[in-house]
Amino acid sequence: MNVKTDLRDLTYSRLTEYMEGLGLPASRARFVFAWLQRPGTRDFSQMVDVKKEIRAALAEHSVISHLVPAAVEKSRDGTVKFAFSLDQGAAVESVLIPEKGRHTLCVSSQAGCAMGCRFCLTGAMGLCRNLRPGEIVGQVLAVLEYMMGAGVVRTPPRELINNLVFMGMGEPLANYDNLIAALRILMDERGLEFTERRITVSTCGIVPRISDLGRDVRVNLAVSLHAADDETRSRLMPVNRAYGVDDLLDACRSFPLPGKKVILFEYILLKGINDAAGDARRLAEKLQGIPCRINLLPYNVTQSLHYQCPGEEHILQFQKILRDAGYRTFIRSSRGADISAACGQLASTGNKR
Ligand code: SF4
């Protein structure tokens, strides 16, 4: 059986090649691509500025995938979680976070995750499978469609989402080729045109891929650090056994950032594990020379993991040490905790391994 090509998986250059391969004029790829990146496009018949014969040839050999949320949950704080059921038994979640009239969308790059970070529910699930480019872009299109349906209006529609962060389920750099294709599609000026300053890719620290990312596409980088010494970090994050703290921070030092942007280091605070004054001082020392911002994330206590969150005074003291050392340091209260949409809580029950 011939499997039809999903056009939403294709970057503009791949779409052009694909159409040429079918004997179709490459000059029409621009129009087809624009339709594919429009929320609500489901069918070739909607492409009214593309000739009927071209649409018919495309429909014979290809499909246009689209994601529809299987469930939408709203938090008391305005955060909205979208659950998507995918083929091969995979399921992912995306989280829309409104703040001061702006919207940040947190997208998933994998169904589940193989990285096994000890404090993360997604990690506890293991990996189901990588998402295809069209499934990553599809989350953005589905959420835009939802917002438009809810009466939120902005022109062009992409302006509805101010920032895209790859901090949902999965380790983006472990699904590297599909991530890069998705970024190219999302950033393409013929489509959604997200600028480099509006996209952040977060990693747990796959060092060689950080350099690759800096070479292949210009976006913001966030690093889940969570400890500044190898012993603690290896206990919390198995990836650290392959790529230690110093190698990770060296890769950060040479990462090319867009404009005047800085690297975001995320540090989840776990009581009695990485929250001592000495941990804060070590962190300040290790980050020297890296243009950065630090987000401290008080741990979201979940029933299935055994960690605790430090007290408020303790967290403020940790922040003060970093601020006194000259670092822009913020305490980020996680959004959407009541609907399990907060940091480290995404764990769709739909995935089958
Ligand atoms: S924190 Fe990120 S990299 Fe680590 S297990 Fe969770 S999803 Fe994977």
Residues whose N, C-alpha, C, O or C-beta is under 5 A from the ligand:
A	BS01	SF4	C113 M115 G116 C117 C120 T122 G123 G168 M169 G170 E171 C204
